[in-house]
């Protein structure tokens, strides 16, 4: 009995090997033609049926198909650049191994960047987020698709902020993603999403992350206060045709609003209420981003940029963060590569 089962398993595995050898031979035959005669040519077997022929070796076969997918992308880069079979090949990989993180991430990049098919990329990422909800990179890639591939779409930045907040909430996202999620949350009234993001991090087993999340939760509340005070400021301006000089003029007692982190609320010249804790935090982040860009430029070209704009012109950075305080600006010394403010 056991010998019979063992024999059947060996035959099954042998059949799988023969099947994939045939597939590879067919693919080699296909690539030998410069033009494919039929658009309906089956480059791969149906991905839903493949699992019946893998003899329990789903993840192994998925790895082989992923390698084949990478070879296909390379061939298309130097060929027709059509990527006609790309989505189907990726679906076959994740059908066999639904937890294949790299296939989801890099597959979505291939689809959105090379085939210009953001819809297929998002479908692939949504599937990946379902099976791998703990990963920070899959929601990050979804957010970047809305920022880079769909910038003119209604609510694109709001949706990007949503996905970046998801990425941040995993607790594993790099700091620049957290910074970008915060920025988009502030711009598009996503304070609730930001609050949920930090609330999830409060449950982390890492004490450093919990301490960070606790401080950020306080900062979210400060932002909410700034938003409410700015609304009252607008009402005062409409009623008196001018901005108040002090917050007390809109009916607030000097001690009625306090910043637990020690910052101060104030009125800007543009008619907004800001807080020094929030702006100082943003100042350090923005300065750090630019200083990293300056270091990268020096490492790449062996000298400091002549001005900050050159960081963009040489594609070292994609944007230059503004100084968060309205009446201040960056001061850059090209001789030493140092950044200060005035």
PEFENHU-V445019 format. One record per backbone hydrogen bond with DSSP energy under -1.0 kcal/mol. CO is the residue of the C=O (numbers start at 0). NH is the residue of the N-H. If there is no record, write none. Layout:
CO|NH ; CO|NH
//
This chain:
0|4 ; 1|5 ; 2|6 ; 3|7 ; 4|8 ; 5|9 ; 6|10 ; 7|11 ; 8|12 ; 9|13 ; 10|14 ; 11|15 ; 12|16 ; 13|17 ; 14|18 ; 15|19 ; 16|20 ; 17|21 ; 18|22 ; 19|23 ; 20|24 ; 21|25 ; 22|26 ; 23|27 ; 24|28 ; 25|29 ; 26|30 ; 29|32 ; 40|42 ; 45|49 ; 48|51 ; 49|52 ; 53|56 ; 56|60 ; 57|61 ; 58|62 ; 59|63 ; 60|64 ; 61|65 ; 62|66 ; 63|67 ; 64|68 ; 65|69 ; 66|70 ; 67|71 ; 68|72 ; 69|73 ; 70|74 ; 71|75 ; 72|76 ; 73|77 ; 75|80 ; 84|88 ; 85|89 ; 86|90 ; 87|91 ; 88|92 ; 89|93 ; 90|94 ; 91|95 ; 92|96 ; 96|99 ; 98|100 ; 99|103 ; 100|104 ; 101|105 ; 102|106 ; 103|107 ; 104|108 ; 105|109 ; 106|110 ; 107|111 ; 108|112 ; 109|113 ; 109|114 ; 110|116 ; 116|120 ; 117|121 ; 118|122 ; 119|123 ; 120|124 ; 121|125 ; 122|126 ; 123|127 ; 124|128 ; 125|129 ; 126|130 ; 127|131 ; 131|134 ; 135|139 ; 136|140 ; 137|141 ; 138|142 ; 139|143 ; 140|144 ; 141|145 ; 142|146 ; 143|147 ; 144|148 ; 144|149 ; 149|152 ; 152|155 ; 154|158 ; 155|159 ; 156|160 ; 157|161 ; 158|162 ; 159|163 ; 160|164 ; 161|165 ; 162|166 ; 163|167 ; 164|168 ; 166|169 ; 167|170 ; 173|177 ; 174|178 ; 175|179 ; 176|180 ; 177|181 ; 178|182 ; 179|183 ; 180|184 ; 181|185 ; 182|186 ; 183|187 ; 184|189 ; 189|193 ; 190|194 ; 191|195 ; 192|196 ; 193|197 ; 194|198 ; 195|199 ; 196|200 ; 197|201 ; 199|202 ; 200|203 ; 205|209 ; 206|210 ; 207|211 ; 208|212 ; 209|213 ; 210|214 ; 211|215 ; 212|216 ; 213|217 ; 214|218 ; 215|219 ; 216|220 ; 217|221 ; 218|222 ; 219|223 ; 220|224 ; 221|225 ; 222|226 ; 223|227 ; 224|228 ; 225|229 ; 226|230 ; 227|231 ; 228|232 ; 229|233 ; 230|234 ; 231|235 ; 232|236 ; 233|237 ; 234|238 ; 235|239 ; 236|240 ; 245|248 ; 246|249 ; 247|250 ; 252|255 ; 258|261 ; 263|275 ; 265|273 ; 267|270 ; 271|267 ; 273|265 ; 274|278 ; 275|279 ; 276|280 ; 277|281 ; 278|282 ; 279|283 ; 280|284 ; 281|285 ; 282|286 ; 283|287 ; 284|288 ; 285|289 ; 286|290 ; 287|291 ; 288|292 ; 289|293 ; 290|294 ; 291|295 ; 292|296 ; 293|297 ; 294|298 ; 295|299 ; 296|300 ; 297|301 ; 307|310 ; 308|312 ; 309|313 ; 310|315 ; 310|316 ; 311|314 ; 324|327 ; 328|341 ; 330|339 ; 332|336 ; 337|332 ; 339|330
//
